């Protein structure tokens, strides 16, 4: 038996007046339009089970339950079934055959399809005279049983090999197959066709068959034909079922946190699920055949080295590493959420299931969200669904996962504020400060922007590789109605007074709607390791030397801008002490005036984290501030009480 679409007729002849038509011309005409019809079904609509074709065991036990003679909770006795019931349905094979359940009429060429269910009470062994290769392993047909209704049984002339369905052993392990037995009566014995000499009759008999689930599994792995379509989509189902469930742990703070090491421990303890991420993402990469390369490192080693390094490059990096873990988990879960939405095939292989459909196990419950093995789903054409984009999104997200691991960086730079969004998927947010925003990452960040060739229009702290348009380079100068969140980055490692001043300056410059509050670990002190120390003296000569050194560094560009800013900030802190110094009149020089600082600006108002936590609980890690909220040097508060804060990503060390 050859599939109709194995060889497609692409042309036909137009007929002339009084033309004598040959059989070749007529067959060419019929074949052309039949092939176009089949191609339209498979390429423009899809293939597989469209709807219906549900099966159930109709037994004496069901009647007893309905009449109250046995309680619903008792276990069914499978030996009591008498028939197999299959509901009417519709399906399309990969050869373009439209299949529905049918009942033979008076003539073999006439059938009835207008019914709701078919009840199969009998069966017999089935041997396929057409030698359909999808039922064969090593040229040997797997054992098959043909189901027969009462009406069909009454029309049989030989019932010696017919038995009742209730005699089938292990019925629950049987798979239902709808097989369209197709042949020309010249190619096989005319058992069910009228073999006269009026032309080769094209026969299509629908057979309802049963096969052992083990035999069907063997067909998928060792069979003469390859159902590549089912195997690919079944792999997605199995992948989803076996992927570990992963969520990011929160950083929960309490008033007992008074030192930087304690805060760091809280963050590091919240970094978890490394083994699960390795297991889950490795399975995803294998299924979608995406190369995972980390310069010789395994995925597990790469995750460990980035998320829980033995010696981080900077003390504050543990906060960004926690952010990296959250980003990875978000991407992983976004991939997982798309895996079951990939039921699409652009050009389904004709050889996948050209003349049959699998309906799954006998009596399988097709409940919402439940996976049924050995059942063909409906695999849509891209013209009827957006699932083809889901596949592209999955590939993009897998590559983004890899790019984030390769692009994580320790970076020092000035404080910047970038408009973003909070309650959206990661790809719709601004790209964080701790990534190397190169072309590979930009291409994988946001699907819609990449699809429309606008990947450089993502927003980020790093603008070098972004579009040159000013609304991308300086987004705060333009409409931000669609943004509900500001990323505030570049402050970690700075003295909190300097950071506060810089953030307030940017807030004022761009007219942004949030307030700033400073939270500190130890008020009025500077931490040196675990030992708090006090500022004791200020040397005017030392201050002058520091100023000259900073000026020289800037002129010669010996150090990076962030280090220069840090040194200036430290110097500014010491200069503030001069405003608190008392000068005796006797020591004053003529012509020199000592100007005292405005009392209103004498110092930055700050609050201990422990005291704040006693008043407001529910603090949570985040990377900026929502519009209309208070921005605190600390963490985000979840509740929305009047005056409550939305905090930045980390507490700042005092200098």
N, C-alpha and C positions, 0 to 999 in steps of 0.2 A: 504494500500500500504506500503510495506517495502522497504527501501533503499537497494540497492545491497550490499553496504559495511557494512550493519549492521552485517552480518555474512559472513566472508571471508573463502573461500575454500583454504586450505593450501597444499593439496596433490591431486594426481590423479594416476590412474593406467596406466601402459604401456600395450599395446595390444600384444597378441601373435598371431602367424600364425594360421589361421582357427578358431580363437576364436569366440564364440557366444557372442556378446556384449549385455549387458542389458541396459535399459534406464538409470539406475543409474550410470553405468560406463561412458556412453556418456555424461550425464549431468554434472557429476563430472569433466570431462575433459574440457568441455566448460566453466563451472563456474570458474575453476582454472585460465584459461588464461584471461577470462573477468575480474576477480577480479584483476589480476596482471596489466592489462591494465589500469583499473580505478585507482588503487593505484599509478601507475606511473604518471598519469596525476596530481592527487591531491597532492602527496607527493614530486614529483620531479620537477614539473612545477609550479603548483599553481592553484588557483580557482578564479572565478569571471569573470567579463567582460574583455575580452582580448582587443578587439578593435571594432569599429563600433557601431551599434545599436543606432544611433542618430535619433531623431524624430523631425518632423516639421509639422506645419499646412499648408496644400496646399489649398489655398483659391482663390476665384475670385479676391480678393483684390491684391494678388501678381501679377496676370496677368495685372491688371490695372496699377500697379507701373511700370512693365516692359515696358508697351506700352506708358507710360507717361501720362495716363489719371488721375493719382493722384500722388501728390508729395511724395517723400520718407519720409519727415518729419511728415506727417500726421499720426495720431494714427490708427492702424488697427481696423477694426470692426470685432470682433471675431465671430459675427453671420454669416459672409460670408464664413467661411471655409466649404469645401466640403469633404475633405479626410484627414486622418492622414498618413503621410509618415514616414517609418522607414527604415533606411539604413541597408544593410547586415552587419553582424558582426560575432563575435565568442565569446564564453564564455564556462566556465566549472563550473558545479555545484559541490557541496561538495560531491556528490555521484559519481563523475567522469564522468557524462554525458557531452559530447561535443555538444553544442547547436549552431545552425545557423538557420537563417530564411529559411523556406522551402515552396515549392509549390507541392501539391499532383499531382501524375501522374495518369495514367489510372488505375493502381492497387493501393490499399491502402498501400502496402508495398514499393511502388516506389515514390520518391520525387525528385524534382529538387532544387538545391541550387545555380546554376550559374546565379545570377542576382545581380544588384546593390541595388535596393530598392524594397520595397513592399508598395502598396498603399491600405489603408483600408478605404472603403467608408461606410460600414455597421457595425451594431453591434446587439447583442442580449444578454439577461440576461444569465448568465452562472451558472449552478449548477454542482458542482464537485461530480460525482458519486463515485469517488475513495476515497473521504473523506480525502483529503490531509490536515494533521493537521496544516500546516503552514498558512492555510487560515481560521482557525477556532479560535473563542474565546468562551470558555465555551461550546464547542461542537456545536457552531452555526457558519456557514460560513458567512464571511463578504460579502457585496454586490459586485458582480463582473460582468463586462461586457466583452463579447467576441467580438473581432474585426474580421471582415470578409472582404476579398478582393472581387473584382468584379468576378473573376474566381470562387471563392468558392461559392459566391452567386448564380451563374448560375448553380451550381451542386446541390443546395438544392432542396429537394422535398416539403418541408414545409417552407414557408417564412412568415407565419402569424405573427410570433413574431419578425421579423427582421425589424430594423429601420435604418435610415440614421444617420451617425456620426454627421452631422450638427445639429441634434436634441438633442445632449447631453448637458445638462446644466453644467456650471462651469467646462468646459473641462480643463482649466488651473490648476485645483486642482486635476486632476486625475494622478495617477502613472501607468506607463506601466510595466506589468509583463510578462515575458516569462515563461510559465509553460509547463513542459514536462509531460503530462498526461500518466502515465505508469501503466500498469496492465497486468495481464494474462487474456485471454478471458474466463477463468473458474471462475474468481473472480468477474466479473462485467457483466452486460448485453452487448451482442455483437452487439452494435448499429452500429459500424463502422468496424467490423471485420467479416471475413468469418468463421462461427462456424461449421466446419466439424469435423470429428473425426480423423484427421491426427496428433493430438498432440496439446497441449496448446500453442496457439499463444501469443507471448509476444508483446504487443502493446505499442508504444510510439508516441503519438500524440502531436505535439507542438501547444499550444494555446497562442494567444496573447491577454492579458487581461488588463482591466482597473480597478483600485480601487481608492476610495477616499483617499486622503493623510491622513485624520483624521483616517480612518479605518486602514491604514497601520501603522500609529503611534501607534494605540491601539494594533495591532498585536505584536509590539516590546515590549510592556510593559505588556500586559495582555493575549497574545495569548497562545494557547495550546503548541506551539513549541517556542524554543528560538534561535533566530539568533544571537548567541553570537559573531560571527565574525564581522558582520556589526556593532553591537552595540559598540564593542571595538574600531574599527577604526573610527567610526562616532564620538566617544567621543574625539579622537585626533583632528579631524577637528573642532569640537565645542570648544575645549580647545584653539586651536590656534586662532580662530576668536575672542575669548573673553579675551585673555591675553592682559594686558596693554602694550603699547609701551614705552619702557624705554631706555634712553641714559644718560650717565654721563655728568653733566655740567662741563665746563672748569673753571679753576681758572684764571681769567683775571686780570692782574696787571697793575698798572699805577704809574707814578712818585710820586703821592701824598703819597704813602706808605712809612712811615719813622719810624714806631714803630712796635714792635712785636704784640701787640694787633690788630693793623690794618691788619697785615698779617694773623693772626689767623682768624679774621672775614671773610676775603676773602675765606679762605678754608672752614670754617663752612657754609658759605652761599652757597657754591657750593655742599654741601652734601644735596641731595634732593631725591625725589622719594622713600622715606621710606615706605609710605603707599602703593604705587604701587608695590614695591618689595614684601611686605607682601601679598598683594592680589594675585599677579601673581604666586609667588612661592607656596603659600598655595594651589592654584588650581592645580598646577603641582604635588605637593606631593600627593594630594588626588587621582588624575587620575592614577598615577603610584604606588599608595599604598606604599609609602615610609614613614617610621616613622620619624617624626621630633621631637626631644627631646632636650630641653635646661634646664634641671634640674628644671623643674617646671615653667619656664618662657615661655610665649607665644612668637611666632616668632616676632610679632610686638614689644613687650617689649625688646626682645633680640636685634633687629635691633636698636632701639632707644638708648639702653644702650651702645652699641658699637660705633655707628656712631656719636651720639650727646650726650655724657655723660655730666652730670651736672658738675662734678669735675673730669677731666681726671687725670690719674695717673702721667703723666708727661706733662709739658707744650708743648713739641714738638710732642706729640702723635696725635694731630689733623691732622698732615700730613699723618701719617700712617693710620688713620681712613678714611681719604679721599681715600687713596689707597685701603683700604678694600672695600669701596663702589664701586669703579671702578671694582675690582675683582668680586664682587657679580653680578654686572650688566653684565659683560662680560660672566660669567657663565650662568646667566639667559637667555641672548640672544642666547648663543650657544645651550642651551636646546630648546629654541623656534624655532631655525632654523632647528632642527632635527625632530620636531614633525610631520611634513608632509612627512617625509621620513621613515615611519615605516610600509609600505605596505608589510609585510612579515608574514607568518605563517608557523611554522615548521610542525605541524600536525593539519590542519584545521578540526574542528569538523564536522563529517558527518551530524549532525543534523542541521547545520546552514541554508543552503539553498539546500537541497538534490535534488530537482526537479524543481527549479525555479531560475530566475534571476530578479532583479529589475533594471529597466533602467532609473528611475528618472521621473520627471514630463513631461507631454506632451509638446513638443516644447522647452525643456530646452536647452539652448545654452551651449555647452561644450567648452567654451573658455579656453585658457591656464591659469592655475592658479585659475580658478573659481570652487568653491565647489558646487556640485550638490547633494542635499539631496535625500535619498531613491534611490540611485544608487550604485550597487555593483561595487567597484573598482576591479582591479585584485590584488589579494593577493599572492605574489610570494612565491615560495619555497626558502629556504636559499641557495640552490645550484645555483640559477639563479641570485642572487643579494647579496649585502652587507648590505641590510637594517636590517638584524638581528643584525649586529654589531651596527647599529644606535640605536637600542633599548638598547643594553648593554651600549652604550655611554651615553644615556639619564639617565639611572639608576645611572651610575657612577657620572655624573655631578650633579645630584640631591643630592647624598650623599656628593659630594665635597662641595657643597653649605653649607650643614649642618656642615661639618668638619671645614670649614673656620671660621664659626661663633663660633664654640666651641674651635677652636685652636688659635684664635687671642690672642696675648700676648704683654705685655710691656716688652721689653728686653733690657738689657745693655750689651755691649760686645765690643771687640776691632774692629777697622776698618778692613774690608775685602773687596776684589774685587772678584766677581763671574762672569764668562762668561755666557752670556744669549743671547736672541734674542729679537728684538723689534717688528717687524711687523708680528707676528705669534699669534696663539691662546694662551690663558693663560697656558694651559697644556704643551706647548712646551717651556715655559720660565723657568728660574731657580725659585725655590720656594722662595718667599720673606722672609726677615729677621723677619717680624712681625708675623709669624706663628710658632706654635709648630709643628715641623716637626717630628711627630710620625708615627708609622706604618699605622694607619687608614688614615691619610692625604696622605701619600706616595702612598697607594693603590688606592686612588681616583684621583691622580693628573694627570697622563698621561696614556691614554687608551692603546696606543701601547706598552709602557713599561710594564704595568701591565699584558697585554695579553701575553707577552713573558716572564713573571716572572722576570722582570728587574726593578720593581718599585723602588728599592733602588739605581738605577743608575741615578735618577734625580739629578740635581745639586742644591745646596742651600748653604746659609751662614752657616746653622746648619748641621754639618756632622756626628753627633753622630750615627744616625740611618741609614746612607747611607752605601753603599757597602765599604768594606775595601780596595779595589783597590786604588792605589795611584792616578790614573787618575781621580778618583771621589773625593777623599779627597783633592787633590791638582791639580785641573784641569788646572791652569794657567801654569803648567810645561809641558803641552802636547798640541797637535795640537788643535788650536781654529779657524781653517779656516771656520768652519760652524757656528761660532758665530759672530754676528755683533754688540753686545752690552755688556757692562760691568755693572753689578749691583754693586754699591758702597754703603756700609752699615756700620753702627756702629759709624758714625761721629756725629750724632745729639746730642746736649748737650755739645760737646767739644768746647773749644776756637778755633776760626777759624784758628789761627796760628798753633796750634797743629794738627788740622785736616788736614790742608794743607800739613804740613810736613809729616804726616803719609801716606797720599795718594800719595805724590810724591815719598816717599820711596818705596811704593809698586809698583808704576809705573816703577821706575828704576829697582827694583829687578826683575820684570817679563818682562821688555822690552815692555811695553804696549804703543800703539800709540794714545795718547791723551795728551792734555795740561790742566793745572789747573789754574783757575782764581778765586779770592776771591771777592764776592760781599757782602757788609755790609749795614746795615740799617742806622747806625750813625757812622761816621768815627771818630776814635780817642777817643771814649767815651765808657763808660760802663753803661748799663741800669740797674737801680735798681727800679723795678716797672715801673712807667711812667716817673721817674725823672732821667735825665742823670747826672752822677756824674763823677768827675775826680779822677784819681789816684794821691795822694798827697805825701805820704811818704812810704819808704821801710825800715823796721826795720830788720837789720842783725840778731838780736837775735830772732825775730819772724820767720825769714826764717830758722834758724837753728832748732828751735823747730818743724817747719813743716816737715823738713827733717827727724828728729828723729821719729816723729809720723808716717810718711809714712813708714819708715823702720820697725817700730814695727808692723804696720798693715800687711805688707807683710810677716814678719816673723811669726806672729801669725795667719795669714789668718782671720783677724777679719771682713774685709769688702770684697765686691766683686771686681774683677779685674777692672771693668769699673770705679767704684768710685775711686779706687787708681789711675788709669790713669788720671781721671779728676783732682784729687788733684795735681798730678805731673804737669799736664798741667798748672794749675793756678800758681803753684810755678815757673814754667819756665817763665811765663809771667812777674812775679815780678823780677826774676833774670835778665831778659833782661833790666830792668830799671837801673840796676847797670852799664850797659855799657854806659848809657847816663849820669851818674853822673860825676861831676867834683871834683877831689881830689886836694887839695892844697899841694904844695910841703912841706910846713911847717908841715902839718899833716901826711906826709908819714913817715913810719917807715923804719929804715934801714933793708935792705935785703928783702923788700916786693916790688914787682913790680905790678902795676895796668895795666892789658892788656885790651886795647880797642878792641871792636868787629870790625870785618872786615866791612867797610862801605857798601860793596855789600850785606852783610847779616844783615844790621842794622835793617831792619823791613820787614814785608811781604807787598808786593804791593797789595793794595785792591782798590776797586772802589765802590762808592755809588750806590745802586740799582736804586735810582731815576735818577741819571745821566746816568746810563747804559740804562734805559728804554727810555730816551729821544733820545738816538742814535739808539737803536735797539728794535723794538716792536715785538709782537708775542711770548712772553714768555709763556712757558707751563710746567706744572708739569710732572716730570718723575723721574725714580729711578736710574739714572746712566748716562753713556755716550756712544755714538756710537764710533766705532773705527775711528781714524783719525780726531776727532773733539776736540774742546776745552771743558774742564770740568770746570764748574763754580759752586761755592757755591751759588746756587740760583735755577733758573728754566730753562727749556729747551726753546731754541729759535727755532721757526718752520722754518724760512727761511734758505736757504743754501748759503748765501752770503759768499764770501771769508772772513775768520776770524771770522765767526759767531760761536756761542757757542751752545753746547748741555748741559743743566744744570742739576744739581742734584736736589733732591726732595724738598729741603727746604733751606731757608735762615737760617744762624746760628746766635745765640745770641752772643753778645760780652761779654767777661768776664773781 
